[in-house]
Amino acid sequence: MKKIVPFLLAGCIMLSMAACSGEASVAGGGGGGDKIGVSMPTQSLQRWNQDGSNMKTLLESAGYTVDLQYAGDNDIPTQVSQIENMISGGCKVLVIAAINDSSLTTVLEGAKSNNIPVIAYDRLIMNSDAVTYYATFDNWKVGSIQAQYIETALDLKNAAGPFNIEIFTGSPDDNNVNYFFGGAMEVLQPYIDEGKLVIQSGQTAKDQCTTQNWSTEESQKRMENLIASNNYSPSGTNLDAVLSSNDSVANGVTNALVAAGYTKDNFPILTGQDCDKPSVKNMIAGLQSMSVFKDTRTLAEQVVKMCDAILKGSEPEINDTETYDNGTGIIPSYLCDPVSGTVDNYKELLIDSGYYTEEDLQ
């Protein structure tokens, strides 16, 4: 049974291949030039560039004017200032991927007082009654998919073990981390309790496993420290798996493991998320095992449909009205479904669908 968790960051249902390839049209069309503000946290990660670009293209195709802003490199004051300008600049809807889930309460009071609907994008904005809707992926399921991959790859249901594993999740100010970690540990904790999975570092709590700003550099430093303190190497203590919540973190883990002498022939199982180009290349090279694919085109298209419905005075499509509480009440949500990407299906998942070209991954 799927857990109903307060503040859970969500959900589900992929669109058709036509939608994923950009062939599906935005419901209604003809935006009449209304301005929509789109606030993204950073341009330093590939996925946020794609999210912002996808939404801008689709919204402009639907006839809207778009104020797309990136908040430097996850700079909270910059994001707050940009949102203030969107509110004063006549935006009719705000779409916000928050850097910090609790940093926007004050600035969004201005949106509410001006009757500007707010769509929380992928990260639930906490403790603000200005949030009108929420659109995201099922982030509990993301963690579950990653852990189930490890479970299958190590044959944990049948093998005797023990197997050594280390855990990396993301930025502590990103509410999604609670659900990536929770979904994964729901699968892995019984094996840890049984002693079949062993965390040699002893770093088992979520707060011990976070990576500030999802930084590749920070995850590399931590993995280097774990290698040194636990003698992980192909000729030393065996490391069987690393649970990494996303690709930027996994890239740092990969850098450290390669420097420690690991190759495609003995590389630990390593998970990720987002199917960023460097990680897909690493999968092809045998240096990352899998990455959870969250098709940002699907999410962007659904948010555009939500904006279109709002500005036309109708109710946007919602598929969850019970689960996602941001501390002020349940936020009506639309949930998109993540899927597992591996070397066995990446061509169908990423190239055939038009997400990448062959050249992108060379």
Sequence and secondary structure as in RCSB ss.txt:
>XXXX:A:sequence
MKKIVPFLLAGCIMLSMAACSGEASVAGGGGGGDKIGVSMPTQSLQRWNQDGSNMKTLLESAGYTVDLQYAGDND
IPTQVSQIENMISGGCKVLVIAAINDSSLTTVLEGAKSNNIPVIAYDRLIMNSDAVTYYATFDNWKVGSIQAQYI
ETALDLKNAAGPFNIEIFTGSPDDNNVNYFFGGAMEVLQPYIDEGKLVIQSGQTAKDQCTTQNWSTEESQKRMEN
LIASNNYSPSGTNLDAVLSSNDSVANGVTNALVAAGYTKDNFPILTGQDCDKPSVKNMIAGLQSMSVFKDTRTLA
EQVVKMCDAILKGSEPEINDTETYDNGTGIIPSYLCDPVSGTVDNYKELLIDSGYYTEEDLQ
>XXXX:A:secstr
     TT         HHHHTT S  SS   TT EEEEEESBSSSHHHHHHHHHHHHHHHHTT EEEEEE TBT 
HHHHHHHHHHHHHTT SEEEE  SSTTS HHHHHHHHHTT  EEEESS   S TTEEEEEEE HHHHHHHHHHHH
HHHTTTTT    EEEEEE   TT THHHHHHHHHHHHHHHHHHHTSEE TT   SGGGS  GGG HHHHHHHHHH
HHHHHTBSTTSB   EEEESSHHHHHHHHHHHHHTT  TTT  EE  BS  HHHHHHHHHTS  EEEE  HHHHH
HHHHHHHHHHHTTS    SBSSS B SSSB  EEEE  EEEETTTHIIIIITTTSS TGGG 
